[in-house]
Amino acid sequence: MSENKVSSILFACVHNAGRSVAAKALAQYYAVNQVSIQSGGSEPGSAVNGVVCQVLEHLGLDISGETPKLLTPEMVSEVDVVVTMGCGETCPIFPGKQYLDWAIEDPAGQSYEKVYEIVMEIDHKVRKPLKDLKVDIGRSLFNNDSS
């Protein structure tokens, strides 16, 4: 294996049960091992949101092995890009990291249709930092999205 460092992204939200898990799954799908991808939460929930699991399963992504994880300063210090979705000032800040803050609605308690829309929004956004890291994205999981 090459000694070149693999780029890395961390997706963070409050509970690490919906948005950040969906972003991680989508990024892993597009990056196909070209980028190291993690997720974490400032206050991890007890389980991944079941509706998020259903939507991702519908798209062909299996996240049944995912469990919410605590966002730690070590996780942030080890990555190149940190994407936050609602965890605000609870995310540790390290110099030299690229930070992106996405205003994405929390899928907790939402209908399948609304969660599908949220996941579609995350899908659209997740491709930008991957492209910035020189990942060839290819085709979207969403049939109606040509970007």
N, C-alpha and C positions, 0 to 999 in steps of 0.2 A: 504494500500500500504506500502511496505517496506520503511524504512528510509534510505536505502542505496542509495547513490548518483548514478544517472544514468550517464554513460559516455556520452561525447558529442564531436561532430566534427563540424568544420566550414569549408566550402569550399568557397574559395575566388578567384575571378578573377577581371579584370578591370571593365567590364560592368554588371556583374551578369546577363547576358542575354543568355549565351550559356554553356560554360564549367562547371561553378560552379552550374548552375541550373540542368544540366544533372547529375553531380556528386551527388547532393542532392537527386534527384529523384531516382537514382540507389541505393544509400546508404539506403534510406528509404525503398525501395523494399526489400533489403536484410536484413536489421536490424529489420524490423517488430516491431517497437516500443521498441527495446532493447537498442537503442542509440538515444540520442537527436541530431538532425541534422539541421544545418542552412546553409545559403549561403548569401554572400554579395559581393558587388563590390566597388572598390576604386573610380570609376566614373560611377555610375549606368546608364545603358541605359534607353531608354524610354519604351521598351517592350522586352519580351523574344524573342529570335531568332525563327522565324516561322519554319525554317527547323529543328531545334533542337526539337521543339514541334512535328513535323511530325514524326521524327525518333522515339522519345520516345512513341508517340501514337501507332506507328507500333509495338513497343515492348510491348504494353499493359499498358503503364504508362501515366496517365493523369496529365499534368502540366498546364492546362488551367487557374488555379487560381494563378499561380506564377507571380509575378511582381519583377523587379529588385529592390534591396534594398541596401542602403548605408552601407558599411562596417564601423563599429564604433569600437573604442577601447573597449567599453563595451562588444560588441559581442565577441571579441577576449579574453577578460579577463575572460569570463564566461565558456569557453570551455576547453577541455583537449587536443584536437588535432586540429591544424590549417593546412589545405592543401591549398597552393597557386598555382595558374596557371596563371602566367603572371602579377601579380600585384606587384611583386618585392618589393622594399623598401617602397612602400606605405602601406604595411600591418604592423600594430602596433606589436611590439615585447614585450612579457611579459615573465619574468623568469618563469621557471617551466612548460612551455607549450611544447608539442611536435610539431615541425614544419616539414612539408613535402612540397617540391617544385616540382611540376610536370611540365615538359616541354611538354605541349600539345598544338598543333596548334589551333589557334582561328577559330571557325566554321563560323565566319561572312563572308558572301559573297561566301561561298563554295557551291558546288553542293550537292544534297541529298546523293549521293554515298560517297562523301568525308566526310560529316557530320556523316554518318553512321559509317565510319571507326573511326572517332574521338570519337564518343560515345562508340564504341566497345573498344577503348583504355582506355577510362575513366572507363568503366565497369571493365576491367581487373585490373586496378590500385585501384579502390575504395574498392575492397574486402580485400586488405592487411590490411589497418588500422582497418577495421571491425573485421577481424580475430584476430588482435592484441588486440582488446577490447573484445575478447572471444565470438564474435557473430558467431553462426552456420550458415554459408552462404547457404548451400544447392546447388542447381543447378543454373547455369548461365542462363540469359535471351537469350544468344546467343547460338544457337544450335551447332555451330562448336567449342565451347570452353569447354574443359573438366576440367579446373582447378577450 
